[in-house]
Amino acid sequence: MVLRQVTYPLLPGKDLRGWLRKTAKPALNKVKGCRAVYLWYDKANNEGGATFVFENRTALRAYKASETYKALVADLQGGWIDASRAVTEKIYDVVA
């Protein structure tokens, strides 16, 4: 299994929780090869993100090439992400 952790810096005054619940979570629940997804919001640091568990790297690559991924990223870039700060992504092999 593979874990993907992504963190999005948000524009000032943006609260991502509603978008995560109403838009992201329903779309992500349908991703093939994704065993779990946890969406989170850090108000203190004005960040939001997701932690995914994929069956393998092939499933992760398929997700990142999918229309679902492209649509969610476009939505985030369209009014949520603070482009002056970096989006971070880390990939880990699950060992236990």
Biopython code that builds the backbone (N, CA, C, O; Angstrom):
import numpy as np
from Bio.PDB.StructureBuilder import StructureBuilder

atoms = [
    (1, "MET", "N", (0.838, -1.181, 0.000)),
    (1, "MET", "CA", (0.000, 0.000, 0.000)),
    (1, "MET", "C", (0.884, 1.245, 0.000)),
    (1, "MET", "O", (2.058, 1.209, 0.369)),
    (2, "VAL", "N", (0.273, 2.340, -0.427)),
    (2, "VAL", "CA", (0.974, 3.614, -0.547)),
    (2, "VAL", "C", (0.131, 4.700, 0.103)),
    (2, "VAL", "O", (-1.083, 4.757, -0.097)),
    (3, "LEU", "N", (0.771, 5.553, 0.873)),
    (3, "LEU", "CA", (0.097, 6.687, 1.502)),
    (3, "LEU", "C", (0.530, 7.965, 0.785)),
    (3, "LEU", "O", (1.717, 8.178, 0.536)),
    (4, "ARG", "N", (-0.434, 8.801, 0.463)),
    (4, "ARG", "CA", (-0.158, 10.111, -0.151)),
    (4, "ARG", "C", (-0.676, 11.185, 0.791)),
    (4, "ARG", "O", (-1.840, 11.178, 1.189)),
    (5, "GLN", "N", (0.211, 12.107, 1.138)),
    (5, "GLN", "CA", (-0.151, 13.244, 1.999)),
    (5, "GLN", "C", (0.031, 14.514, 1.180)),
    (5, "GLN", "O", (1.128, 14.785, 0.692)),
    (6, "VAL", "N", (-1.032, 15.292, 1.027)),
    (6, "VAL", "CA", (-0.947, 16.551, 0.284)),
    (6, "VAL", "C", (-1.497, 17.673, 1.149)),
    (6, "VAL", "O", (-2.528, 17.530, 1.805)),
    (7, "THR", "N", (-0.773, 18.806, 1.133)),
    (7, "THR", "CA", (-1.158, 19.977, 1.918)),
    (7, "THR", "C", (-1.294, 21.176, 0.985)),
    (7, "THR", "O", (-0.407, 21.458, 0.180)),
    (8, "TYR", "N", (-2.423, 21.878, 1.108)),
    (8, "TYR", "CA", (-2.707, 23.041, 0.287)),
    (8, "TYR", "C", (-2.718, 24.299, 1.151)),
    (8, "TYR", "O", (-3.504, 24.380, 2.095)),
    (9, "PRO", "N", (-1.861, 25.287, 0.850)),
    (9, "PRO", "CA", (-1.943, 26.564, 1.548)),
    (9, "PRO", "C", (-3.158, 27.334, 1.012)),
    (9, "PRO", "O", (-3.346, 27.437, -0.200)),
    (10, "LEU", "N", (-3.950, 27.852, 1.891)),
    (10, "LEU", "CA", (-5.198, 28.503, 1.486)),
    (10, "LEU", "C", (-5.077, 30.017, 1.445)),
    (10, "LEU", "O", (-4.256, 30.616, 2.139)),
    (11, "LEU", "N", (-5.906, 30.609, 0.624)),
    (11, "LEU", "CA", (-5.992, 32.063, 0.593)),
    (11, "LEU", "C", (-6.537, 32.557, 1.926)),
    (11, "LEU", "O", (-7.312, 31.853, 2.574)),
    (12, "PRO", "N", (-6.146, 33.752, 2.342)),
    (12, "PRO", "CA", (-6.656, 34.291, 3.611)),
    (12, "PRO", "C", (-8.181, 34.319, 3.630)),
    (12, "PRO", "O", (-8.826, 34.685, 2.648)),
    (13, "GLY", "N", (-8.738, 33.926, 4.764)),
    (13, "GLY", "CA", (-10.180, 33.959, 4.958)),
    (13, "GLY", "C", (-10.941, 32.798, 4.340)),
    (13, "GLY", "O", (-12.168, 32.759, 4.426)),
    (14, "LYS", "N", (-10.252, 31.860, 3.726)),
    (14, "LYS", "CA", (-10.921, 30.717, 3.109)),
    (14, "LYS", "C", (-11.041, 29.568, 4.110)),
    (14, "LYS", "O", (-10.061, 29.189, 4.752)),
    (15, "ASP", "N", (-12.228, 29.028, 4.234)),
    (15, "ASP", "CA", (-12.490, 27.876, 5.091)),
    (15, "ASP", "C", (-12.874, 26.726, 4.177)),
    (15, "ASP", "O", (-13.960, 26.715, 3.598)),
    (16, "LEU", "N", (-11.988, 25.775, 4.054)),
    (16, "LEU", "CA", (-12.116, 24.698, 3.084)),
    (16, "LEU", "C", (-13.084, 23.598, 3.504)),
    (16, "LEU", "O", (-13.412, 22.735, 2.690)),
    (17, "ARG", "N", (-13.544, 23.605, 4.738)),
    (17, "ARG", "CA", (-14.323, 22.481, 5.263)),
    (17, "ARG", "C", (-15.568, 22.147, 4.445)),
    (17, "ARG", "O", (-15.829, 20.977, 4.165)),
    (18, "GLY", "N", (-16.323, 23.147, 4.066)),
    (18, "GLY", "CA", (-17.543, 22.896, 3.291)),
    (18, "GLY", "C", (-17.232, 22.271, 1.938)),
    (18, "GLY", "O", (-17.909, 21.333, 1.517)),
    (19, "TRP", "N", (-16.217, 22.783, 1.257)),
    (19, "TRP", "CA", (-15.827, 22.233, -0.041)),
    (19, "TRP", "C", (-15.333, 20.794, 0.115)),
    (19, "TRP", "O", (-15.643, 19.937, -0.713)),
    (20, "LEU", "N", (-14.576, 20.532, 1.161)),
    (20, "LEU", "CA", (-14.082, 19.175, 1.389)),
    (20, "LEU", "C", (-15.238, 18.195, 1.568)),
    (20, "LEU", "O", (-15.222, 17.102, 1.001)),
    (21, "ARG", "N", (-16.239, 18.585, 2.355)),
    (21, "ARG", "CA", (-17.369, 17.700, 2.631)),
    (21, "ARG", "C", (-18.298, 17.523, 1.432)),
    (21, "ARG", "O", (-18.732, 16.412, 1.126)),
    (22, "LYS", "N", (-18.597, 18.640, 0.757)),
    (22, "LYS", "CA", (-19.621, 18.625, -0.288)),
    (22, "LYS", "C", (-19.096, 18.259, -1.671)),
    (22, "LYS", "O", (-19.831, 17.685, -2.475)),
    (23, "THR", "N", (-17.859, 18.577, -1.956)),
    (23, "THR", "CA", (-17.315, 18.368, -3.295)),
    (23, "THR", "C", (-16.244, 17.287, -3.327)),
    (23, "THR", "O", (-16.360, 16.315, -4.074)),
    (24, "ALA", "N", (-15.207, 17.454, -2.521)),
    (24, "ALA", "CA", (-14.061, 16.551, -2.592)),
    (24, "ALA", "C", (-14.388, 15.137, -2.108)),
    (24, "ALA", "O", (-14.106, 14.165, -2.810)),
    (25, "LYS", "N", (-14.972, 15.014, -0.933)),
    (25, "LYS", "CA", (-15.193, 13.684, -0.347)),
    (25, "LYS", "C", (-16.070, 12.792, -1.227)),
    (25, "LYS", "O", (-15.701, 11.640, -1.453)),
    (26, "PRO", "N", (-17.219, 13.268, -1.737)),
    (26, "PRO", "CA", (-18.022, 12.400, -2.601)),
    (26, "PRO", "C", (-17.266, 11.946, -3.854)),
    (26, "PRO", "O", (-17.403, 10.798, -4.277)),
    (27, "ALA", "N", (-16.478, 12.832, -4.441)),
    (27, "ALA", "CA", (-15.708, 12.464, -5.633)),
    (27, "ALA", "C", (-14.610, 11.470, -5.289)),
    (27, "ALA", "O", (-14.392, 10.507, -6.025)),
    (28, "LEU", "N", (-13.925, 11.690, -4.191)),
    (28, "LEU", "CA", (-12.804, 10.828, -3.819)),
    (28, "LEU", "C", (-13.252, 9.449, -3.353)),
    (28, "LEU", "O", (-12.500, 8.484, -3.487)),
    (29, "ASN", "N", (-14.448, 9.336, -2.814)),
    (29, "ASN", "CA", (-14.967, 8.033, -2.389)),
    (29, "ASN", "C", (-15.150, 7.067, -3.555)),
    (29, "ASN", "O", (-15.282, 5.861, -3.343)),
    (30, "LYS", "N", (-15.158, 7.586, -4.791)),
    (30, "LYS", "CA", (-15.367, 6.759, -5.985)),
    (30, "LYS", "C", (-14.064, 6.372, -6.685)),
    (30, "LYS", "O", (-14.099, 5.669, -7.695)),
    (31, "VAL", "N", (-12.923, 6.814, -6.171)),
    (31, "VAL", "CA", (-11.646, 6.570, -6.840)),
    (31, "VAL", "C", (-11.245, 5.100, -6.700)),
    (31, "VAL", "O", (-11.130, 4.582, -5.589)),
    (32, "LYS", "N", (-11.038, 4.445, -7.823)),
    (32, "LYS", "CA", (-10.633, 3.036, -7.818)),
    (32, "LYS", "C", (-9.232, 2.904, -7.242)),
    (32, "LYS", "O", (-8.340, 3.698, -7.543)),
    (33, "GLY", "N", (-9.061, 1.901, -6.421)),
    (33, "GLY", "CA", (-7.751, 1.640, -5.839)),
    (33, "GLY", "C", (-7.429, 2.457, -4.613)),
    (33, "GLY", "O", (-6.367, 2.286, -4.014)),
    (34, "CYS", "N", (-8.336, 3.352, -4.226)),
    (34, "CYS", "CA", (-8.141, 4.157, -3.019)),
    (34, "CYS", "C", (-8.891, 3.480, -1.876)),
    (34, "CYS", "O", (-10.119, 3.397, -1.890)),
    (35, "ARG", "N", (-8.156, 3.009, -0.906)),
    (35, "ARG", "CA", (-8.766, 2.294, 0.221)),
    (35, "ARG", "C", (-9.330, 3.232, 1.276)),
    (35, "ARG", "O", (-10.296, 2.896, 1.961)),
    (36, "ALA", "N", (-8.726, 4.408, 1.406)),
    (36, "ALA", "CA", (-9.198, 5.379, 2.404)),
    (36, "ALA", "C", (-8.728, 6.765, 2.012)),
    (36, "ALA", "O", (-7.683, 6.940, 1.387)),
    (37, "VAL", "N", (-9.532, 7.745, 2.399)),
    (37, "VAL", "CA", (-9.133, 9.137, 2.215)),
    (37, "VAL", "C", (-9.634, 9.923, 3.419)),
    (37, "VAL", "O", (-10.790, 9.804, 3.825)),
    (38, "TYR", "N", (-8.742, 10.726, 3.978)),
    (38, "TYR", "CA", (-9.061, 11.576, 5.119)),
    (38, "TYR", "C", (-8.764, 13.009, 4.718)),
    (38, "TYR", "O", (-7.652, 13.329, 4.299)),
    (39, "LEU", "N", (-9.760, 13.865, 4.849)),
    (39, "LEU", "CA", (-9.620, 15.267, 4.494)),
    (39, "LEU", "C", (-9.540, 16.090, 5.768)),
    (39, "LEU", "O", (-10.247, 15.816, 6.739)),
    (40, "TRP", "N", (-8.679, 17.097, 5.762)),
    (40, "TRP", "CA", (-8.463, 17.844, 6.997)),
    (40, "TRP", "C", (-8.292, 19.330, 6.711)),
    (40, "TRP", "O", (-8.004, 19.742, 5.588)),
    (41, "TYR", "N", (-8.478, 20.116, 7.760)),
    (41, "TYR", "CA", (-8.374, 21.579, 7.696)),
    (41, "TYR", "C", (-7.655, 22.053, 8.946)),
    (41, "TYR", "O", (-8.020, 21.682, 10.062)),
    (42, "ASP", "N", (-6.639, 22.868, 8.757)),
    (42, "ASP", "CA", (-5.842, 23.426, 9.849)),
    (42, "ASP", "C", (-6.045, 24.940, 9.854)),
    (42, "ASP", "O", (-5.366, 25.668, 9.130)),
    (43, "LYS", "N", (-6.979, 25.401, 10.671)),
    (43, "LYS", "CA", (-7.314, 26.825, 10.707)),
    (43, "LYS", "C", (-6.129, 27.675, 11.165)),
    (43, "LYS", "O", (-5.908, 28.760, 10.627)),
    (44, "ALA", "N", (-5.369, 27.202, 12.146)),
    (44, "ALA", "CA", (-4.243, 27.975, 12.694)),
    (44, "ALA", "C", (-3.200, 28.304, 11.633)),
    (44, "ALA", "O", (-2.626, 29.392, 11.645)),
    (45, "ASN", "N", (-2.952, 27.372, 10.717)),
    (45, "ASN", "CA", (-1.941, 27.584, 9.678)),
    (45, "ASN", "C", (-2.556, 27.884, 8.313)),
    (45, "ASN", "O", (-1.843, 28.004, 7.317)),
    (46, "ASN", "N", (-3.869, 28.004, 8.275)),
    (46, "ASN", "CA", (-4.602, 28.285, 7.048)),
    (46, "ASN", "C", (-4.216, 27.312, 5.936)),
    (46, "ASN", "O", (-3.817, 27.713, 4.842)),
    (47, "GLU", "N", (-4.346, 26.016, 6.248)),
    (47, "GLU", "CA", (-4.031, 24.950, 5.305)),
    (47, "GLU", "C", (-5.134, 23.899, 5.320)),
    (47, "GLU", "O", (-5.844, 23.726, 6.310)),
    (48, "GLY", "N", (-5.254, 23.224, 4.223)),
    (48, "GLY", "CA", (-6.140, 22.075, 4.126)),
    (48, "GLY", "C", (-5.413, 20.991, 3.378)),
    (48, "GLY", "O", (-4.366, 21.229, 2.775)),
    (49, "GLY", "N", (-5.970, 19.799, 3.418)),
    (49, "GLY", "CA", (-5.290, 18.741, 2.698)),
    (49, "GLY", "C", (-6.003, 17.421, 2.769)),
    (49, "GLY", "O", (-7.140, 17.309, 3.228)),
    (50, "ALA", "N", (-5.277, 16.413, 2.289)),
    (50, "ALA", "CA", (-5.831, 15.070, 2.230)),
    (50, "ALA", "C", (-4.737, 14.059, 2.501)),
    (50, "ALA", "O", (-3.571, 14.259, 2.160)),
    (51, "THR", "N", (-5.145, 12.976, 3.121)),
    (51, "THR", "CA", (-4.287, 11.815, 3.319)),
    (51, "THR", "C", (-5.015, 10.643, 2.680)),
    (51, "THR", "O", (-6.148, 10.327, 3.044)),
    (52, "PHE", "N", (-4.357, 10.006, 1.732)),
    (52, "PHE", "CA", (-4.926, 8.900, 0.977)),
    (52, "PHE", "C", (-4.164, 7.624, 1.288)),
    (52, "PHE", "O", (-2.973, 7.663, 1.598)),
    (53, "VAL", "N", (-4.847, 6.505, 1.204)),
    (53, "VAL", "CA", (-4.205, 5.190, 1.212)),
    (53, "VAL", "C", (-4.636, 4.493, -0.072)),
    (53, "VAL", "O", (-5.816, 4.206, -0.275)),
    (54, "PHE", "N", (-3.662, 4.227, -0.932)),
    (54, "PHE", "CA", (-3.910, 3.540, -2.196)),
    (54, "PHE", "C", (-3.418, 2.099, -2.123)),
    (54, "PHE", "O", (-2.507, 1.781, -1.358)),
    (55, "GLU", "N", (-4.025, 1.240, -2.921)),
    (55, "GLU", "CA", (-3.616, -0.166, -2.965)),
    (55, "GLU", "C", (-2.159, -0.313, -3.386)),
    (55, "GLU", "O", (-1.438, -1.170, -2.875)),
    (56, "ASN", "N", (-1.727, 0.543, -4.337)),
    (56, "ASN", "CA", (-0.359, 0.478, -4.850)),
    (56, "ASN", "C", (-0.054, 1.762, -5.632)),
    (56, "ASN", "O", (-0.921, 2.624, -5.779)),
    (57, "ARG", "N", (1.163, 1.883, -6.125)),
    (57, "ARG", "CA", (1.561, 3.075, -6.871)),
    (57, "ARG", "C", (0.848, 3.184, -8.214)),
    (57, "ARG", "O", (0.633, 4.286, -8.719)),
    (58, "THR", "N", (0.484, 2.052, -8.788)),
    (58, "THR", "CA", (-0.265, 2.078, -10.042)),
    (58, "THR", "C", (-1.618, 2.753, -9.838)),
    (58, "THR", "O", (-2.034, 3.559, -10.672)),
    (59, "ALA", "N", (-2.304, 2.442, -8.757)),
    (59, "ALA", "CA", (-3.594, 3.078, -8.444)),
    (59, "ALA", "C", (-3.419, 4.572, -8.197)),
    (59, "ALA", "O", (-4.256, 5.371, -8.617)),
    (60, "LEU", "N", (-2.344, 4.953, -7.521)),
    (60, "LEU", "CA", (-2.066, 6.373, -7.283)),
    (60, "LEU", "C", (-1.817, 7.097, -8.607)),
    (60, "LEU", "O", (-2.353, 8.182, -8.832)),
    (61, "ARG", "N", (-1.010, 6.500, -9.479)),
    (61, "ARG", "CA", (-0.744, 7.127, -10.785)),
    (61, "ARG", "C", (-2.029, 7.256, -11.595)),
    (61, "ARG", "O", (-2.251, 8.272, -12.254)),
    (62, "ALA", "N", (-2.871, 6.234, -11.547)),
    (62, "ALA", "CA", (-4.141, 6.288, -12.282)),
    (62, "ALA", "C", (-5.015, 7.414, -11.756)),
    (62, "ALA", "O", (-5.642, 8.130, -12.538)),
    (63, "TYR", "N", (-5.061, 7.577, -10.448)),
    (63, "TYR", "CA", (-5.842, 8.673, -9.857)),
    (63, "TYR", "C", (-5.318, 10.028, -10.333)),
    (63, "TYR", "O", (-6.096, 10.900, -10.719)),
    (64, "LYS", "N", (-3.983, 10.201, -10.303)),
    (64, "LYS", "CA", (-3.413, 11.498, -10.685)),
    (64, "LYS", "C", (-3.549, 11.798, -12.179)),
    (64, "LYS", "O", (-3.361, 12.940, -12.598)),
    (65, "ALA", "N", (-3.871, 10.789, -12.979)),
    (65, "ALA", "CA", (-4.125, 10.982, -14.410)),
    (65, "ALA", "C", (-5.619, 11.094, -14.712)),
    (65, "ALA", "O", (-6.007, 11.299, -15.862)),
    (66, "SER", "N", (-6.457, 10.959, -13.679)),
    (66, "SER", "CA", (-7.907, 10.894, -13.880)),
    (66, "SER", "C", (-8.556, 12.265, -14.018)),
    (66, "SER", "O", (-7.999, 13.288, -13.620)),
    (67, "GLU", "N", (-9.753, 12.247, -14.595)),
    (67, "GLU", "CA", (-10.549, 13.475, -14.701)),
    (67, "GLU", "C", (-10.969, 13.976, -13.315)),
    (67, "GLU", "O", (-11.076, 15.183, -13.102)),
    (68, "THR", "N", (-11.206, 13.063, -12.382)),
    (68, "THR", "CA", (-11.552, 13.459, -11.013)),
    (68, "THR", "C", (-10.445, 14.306, -10.411)),
    (68, "THR", "O", (-10.702, 15.380, -9.868)),
    (69, "TYR", "N", (-9.217, 13.824, -10.506)),
    (69, "TYR", "CA", (-8.065, 14.560, -9.969)),
    (69, "TYR", "C", (-7.947, 15.932, -10.642)),
    (69, "TYR", "O", (-7.798, 16.949, -9.964)),
    (70, "LYS", "N", (-8.014, 15.955, -11.962)),
    (70, "LYS", "CA", (-7.871, 17.212, -12.711)),
    (70, "LYS", "C", (-8.956, 18.213, -12.318)),
    (70, "LYS", "O", (-8.676, 19.403, -12.174)),
    (71, "ALA", "N", (-10.187, 17.740, -12.145)),
    (71, "ALA", "CA", (-11.296, 18.630, -11.781)),
    (71, "ALA", "C", (-11.125, 19.188, -10.368)),
    (71, "ALA", "O", (-11.370, 20.373, -10.138)),
    (72, "LEU", "N", (-10.708, 18.347, -9.424)),
    (72, "LEU", "CA", (-10.520, 18.825, -8.051)),
    (72, "LEU", "C", (-9.376, 19.830, -7.974)),
    (72, "LEU", "O", (-9.490, 20.843, -7.284)),
    (73, "VAL", "N", (-8.278, 19.562, -8.671)),
    (73, "VAL", "CA", (-7.141, 20.492, -8.670)),
    (73, "VAL", "C", (-7.544, 21.822, -9.305)),
    (73, "VAL", "O", (-7.199, 22.886, -8.791)),
    (74, "ALA", "N", (-8.269, 21.764, -10.411)),
    (74, "ALA", "CA", (-8.716, 23.001, -11.065)),
    (74, "ALA", "C", (-9.620, 23.813, -10.141)),
    (74, "ALA", "O", (-9.521, 25.038, -10.083)),
    (75, "ASP", "N", (-10.493, 23.127, -9.428)),
    (75, "ASP", "CA", (-11.381, 23.812, -8.482)),
    (75, "ASP", "C", (-10.570, 24.475, -7.369)),
    (75, "ASP", "O", (-10.823, 25.627, -7.016)),
    (76, "LEU", "N", (-9.608, 23.758, -6.824)),
    (76, "LEU", "CA", (-8.758, 24.330, -5.773)),
    (76, "LEU", "C", (-7.984, 25.543, -6.281)),
    (76, "LEU", "O", (-7.893, 26.560, -5.593)),
    (77, "GLN", "N", (-7.434, 25.433, -7.474)),
    (77, "GLN", "CA", (-6.652, 26.529, -8.036)),
    (77, "GLN", "C", (-7.528, 27.716, -8.407)),
    (77, "GLN", "O", (-7.041, 28.839, -8.530)),
    (78, "GLY", "N", (-8.813, 27.468, -8.585)),
    (78, "GLY", "CA", (-9.736, 28.512, -9.006)),
    (78, "GLY", "C", (-10.205, 29.447, -7.907)),
    (78, "GLY", "O", (-11.023, 30.328, -8.171)),
    (79, "GLY", "N", (-9.729, 29.291, -6.709)),
    (79, "GLY", "CA", (-10.171, 30.230, -5.684)),
    (79, "GLY", "C", (-9.865, 29.839, -4.259)),
    (79, "GLY", "O", (-10.304, 30.518, -3.331)),
    (80, "TRP", "N", (-9.122, 28.763, -4.056)),
    (80, "TRP", "CA", (-8.823, 28.320, -2.703)),
    (80, "TRP", "C", (-7.343, 28.407, -2.346)),
    (80, "TRP", "O", (-6.996, 28.788, -1.228)),
    (81, "ILE", "N", (-6.467, 28.057, -3.291)),
    (81, "ILE", "CA", (-5.036, 27.924, -3.000)),
    (81, "ILE", "C", (-4.320, 29.262, -3.067)),
    (81, "ILE", "O", (-4.530, 30.054, -3.985)),
    (82, "ASP", "N", (-3.470, 29.496, -2.072)),
    (82, "ASP", "CA", (-2.590, 30.660, -2.035)),
    (82, "ASP", "C", (-1.351, 30.321, -2.866)),
    (82, "ASP", "O", (-0.469, 29.596, -2.407)),
    (83, "ALA", "N", (-1.293, 30.848, -4.085)),
    (83, "ALA", "CA", (-0.218, 30.507, -5.018)),
    (83, "ALA", "C", (1.149, 31.038, -4.582)),
    (83, "ALA", "O", (2.168, 30.651, -5.154)),
    (84, "SER", "N", (1.186, 31.913, -3.584)),
    (84, "SER", "CA", (2.482, 32.422, -3.112)),
    (84, "SER", "C", (3.167, 31.428, -2.172)),
    (84, "SER", "O", (4.325, 31.618, -1.799)),
    (85, "ARG", "N", (2.451, 30.374, -1.792)),
    (85, "ARG", "CA", (3.002, 29.316, -0.930)),
    (85, "ARG", "C", (2.942, 27.985, -1.681)),
    (85, "ARG", "O", (2.100, 27.799, -2.559)),
    (86, "ALA", "N", (3.821, 27.081, -1.339)),
    (86, "ALA", "CA", (3.921, 25.814, -2.062)),
    (86, "ALA", "C", (2.905, 24.789, -1.577)),
    (86, "ALA", "O", (2.648, 24.658, -0.381)),
    (87, "VAL", "N", (2.336, 24.068, -2.534)),
    (87, "VAL", "CA", (1.575, 22.860, -2.242)),
    (87, "VAL", "C", (2.603, 21.770, -1.988)),
    (87, "VAL", "O", (3.567, 21.644, -2.742)),
    (88, "THR", "N", (2.413, 20.983, -0.937)),
    (88, "THR", "CA", (3.359, 19.906, -0.671)),
    (88, "THR", "C", (2.679, 18.548, -0.837)),
    (88, "THR", "O", (1.513, 18.367, -0.487)),
    (89, "GLU", "N", (3.431, 17.617, -1.372)),
    (89, "GLU", "CA", (2.957, 16.257, -1.551)),
    (89, "GLU", "C", (4.071, 15.312, -1.119)),
    (89, "GLU", "O", (5.227, 15.474, -1.512)),
    (90, "LYS", "N", (3.709, 14.325, -0.305)),
    (90, "LYS", "CA", (4.647, 13.303, 0.113)),
    (90, "LYS", "C", (4.014, 11.939, -0.117)),
    (90, "LYS", "O", (2.827, 11.738, 0.141)),
    (91, "ILE", "N", (4.812, 11.019, -0.600)),
    (91, "ILE", "CA", (4.364, 9.654, -0.854)),
    (91, "ILE", "C", (5.178, 8.719, 0.019)),
    (91, "ILE", "O", (6.405, 8.810, 0.077)),
    (92, "TYR", "N", (4.483, 7.825, 0.696)),
    (92, "TYR", "CA", (5.145, 6.875, 1.599)),
    (92, "TYR", "C", (4.687, 5.461, 1.274)),
    (92, "TYR", "O", (3.535, 5.251, 0.896)),
    (93, "ASP", "N", (5.579, 4.500, 1.417)),
    (93, "ASP", "CA", (5.194, 3.089, 1.360)),
    (93, "ASP", "C", (4.683, 2.703, 2.736)),
    (93, "ASP", "O", (5.333, 2.975, 3.746)),
    (94, "VAL", "N", (3.524, 2.073, 2.775)),
    (94, "VAL", "CA", (2.975, 1.587, 4.042)),
    (94, "VAL", "C", (3.676, 0.266, 4.356)),
    (94, "VAL", "O", (3.697, -0.649, 3.533)),
    (95, "VAL", "N", (4.245, 0.180, 5.548)),
    (95, "VAL", "CA", (5.023, -1.012, 5.902)),
    (95, "VAL", "C", (4.345, -1.895, 6.955)),
    (95, "VAL", "O", (4.743, -3.046, 7.133)),
    (96, "ALA", "N", (3.363, -1.395, 7.633)),
    (96, "ALA", "CA", (2.678, -2.204, 8.639)),
    (96, "ALA", "C", (1.267, -1.695, 8.851)),
    (96, "ALA", "O", (0.527, -2.248, 9.665)),
]
sb = StructureBuilder()
sb.init_structure("model")
sb.init_model(0)
sb.init_chain("A")
sb.init_seg("    ")
for serial, (resi, resn, name, xyz) in enumerate(atoms, 1):
    if name == "N":
        sb.init_residue(resn, " ", resi, " ")
    sb.init_atom(name, np.array(xyz, "f"), 0.0, 1.0, " ", f" {name:<3s}", serial, name[0])
structure = sb.get_structure()
